[in-house]
Amino acid sequence: MALVYAGVCSHAPGITGRADRADPDVRDRFYAAFDDMRAAIQDAGAEAIVVIAAEHFANFFMDNMPSFAIGMADFYDGPIEDPGWLAIDEFRAPGNRDLSRRLITEIMETVDVAYAEEWRFDHGIAVPLHFLTPAFDLPVIPANINCQGPPLAPLHRAWAFGEALRRAADSVPERIAVIGTGGISHWPATPDSGKINEPWDRDFLDRWCRNDRDALLDYDDTTVYAEAGQGGFEIRTFLAVAAAAAGAPGTVHFYAPIPIFAVGCTVASYEIDPVGPSTH
Amino acid sequence: MSLYYVQKFLYELNRDPALKDAYGADRFAVLEPYELTDEEVTALTEPDIGLLYHLGVNGQILMHFAALHHIEWTDYLQRMRDGITAYGPVREGVYAVTGYEGVDEHAAKLGHRGPAAPEEGD
């Protein structure tokens, strides 16, 4: 049918794993924004959810690192981390191998995406799913952009990946939701974990909501690292969703730095026109 | 030095319950297939989280190794800081320390109220 929902959210493991150490008021407002996102995805009638993640050496390593990958399996297990550490029980999420194959085939027309018939979800996908499909009753299509092990694909290629994903979503009969997950600025799992550059994040989200391609591509990894930490490389997932939204305007539903979660916690979405992008 | 193989071992350890069991039984034996220096073997067998961070191990890999050893989050962060103090700046890889004030002080600045008493070392 078409892309029917596009949004972004944070995925840091502390969101679930260190939930009891955050200010309850701020945390619960963040969780409520996740609840609203879940309702919006349901209201859109999504039949599958593509999660564009920035996984953290759970499936892909520097021995054979794809810039872009999509899962092509009928199920995915997780979390790969210790369930107690992440505070998410072991789960099996449904996939849709046939749908994956059709999406991948169309994306390959313009992007050399890798495919994976095995994929174990780490917190980058497990945390969003914990809130967005808690019963694991919606087929998941995992996608990944290498944001961890440089050299990383340039930002304009992440944009091209998002454009290809939109074209692919619009080419299948199913109603597709797409979620990008990642930081914005953050220094995860380092001594600076908890540091968040809120002005940088808010400027980025302003560009994201305007869906301003030129402004969103006007970053380079050296500057991003200096101002937004290595976690800032994950803006690639947000850029891919912006490209998939094809010019639609966006809204930030929640943003707040939560240091013990090690990220500026974000829930945002685009106003998708399911009839397809006007540029087609 | 062979940061790649240190991280390769940790990547495989994080993924593989059987390798975790083998590591638990004989830490030195499981490292034999990897091209590691004596310093790296020491860091992986002690384990010395601070030294591993100093060597340049990515935190996204290292934090799970710390969790495997039941090192609590705040302690994990502190061990990395201690490693920088003891061994110097990160030797290889992307990391640089930026002088962050720490989670609790940051949260207080934001006006957040804590759920519990701050933990030592955070």
Contacts between the chains, C-beta under 8 A, distances in Angstrom:
chain1	res1	chain2	res2	distance
A	14	B	73	7.7
A	17	B	73	8.0
A	18	B	73	6.3
A	20	B	115	5.9
A	20	B	116	7.6
A	21	B	114	7.8
A	21	B	115	5.8
A	21	B	116	7.0
A	22	B	112	7.5
A	22	B	115	6.6
A	23	B	107	6.9
A	23	B	112	3.8
A	23	B	113	5.3
A	23	B	114	7.0
A	23	B	115	7.0
A	24	B	115	6.2
A	25	B	113	7.6
A	26	B	112	6.0
A	56	B	60	3.7
A	56	B	61	7.6
A	57	B	7	7.7
A	57	B	11	5.2
A	57	B	14	7.3
A	57	B	58	6.9
A	57	B	60	5.8
A	57	B	61	5.2
A	58	B	14	7.6
A	58	B	15	7.1
A	61	B	7	7.8
A	61	B	8	6.8
A	61	B	11	4.9
A	62	B	4	6.5
A	62	B	7	7.3
A	62	B	8	7.8
A	63	B	8	6.9
A	80	B	14	7.1
A	80	B	15	6.5
A	81	B	14	8.0
A	81	B	64	6.1
A	81	B	67	7.3
A	82	B	64	7.6
A	82	B	67	5.6
A	82	B	68	7.6
A	85	B	64	7.9
A	85	B	67	4.7
A	120	B	15	7.4
A	148	B	58	6.8
A	148	B	60	6.1
A	149	B	58	7.6
A	150	B	94	6.9
A	187	B	98	7.1
A	187	B	100	7.1
A	188	B	59	6.4
A	188	B	60	7.0
A	189	B	58	7.8
A	189	B	59	2.9
A	189	B	60	5.4
A	189	B	62	6.7
A	189	B	63	4.4
A	190	B	53	7.7
A	190	B	59	4.7
A	190	B	80	6.6
A	190	B	95	5.9
A	190	B	97	7.8
A	191	B	53	7.6
A	191	B	77	5.8
A	191	B	80	4.5
A	191	B	81	4.6
A	191	B	84	6.7
A	191	B	97	5.7
A	191	B	100	7.2
A	192	B	97	6.4
A	192	B	98	5.3
A	192	B	100	4.1
A	193	B	59	7.6
A	193	B	77	5.7
A	193	B	103	7.3
A	194	B	100	6.7
A	194	B	102	6.8
A	194	B	103	3.8
A	194	B	106	5.7
A	195	B	98	6.6
A	195	B	100	4.1
A	195	B	106	7.2
A	196	B	106	7.8
A	225	B	94	6.7
A	229	B	98	7.9
A	230	B	94	5.4
A	230	B	95	7.2
A	257	B	106	7.7
A	257	B	110	6.2
A	258	B	107	7.8
A	258	B	112	7.6
A	259	B	103	4.3
A	259	B	104	7.8
A	259	B	106	4.3
A	259	B	107	4.8
A	259	B	110	7.4
A	259	B	112	7.8
A	260	B	103	5.3
A	260	B	107	6.7
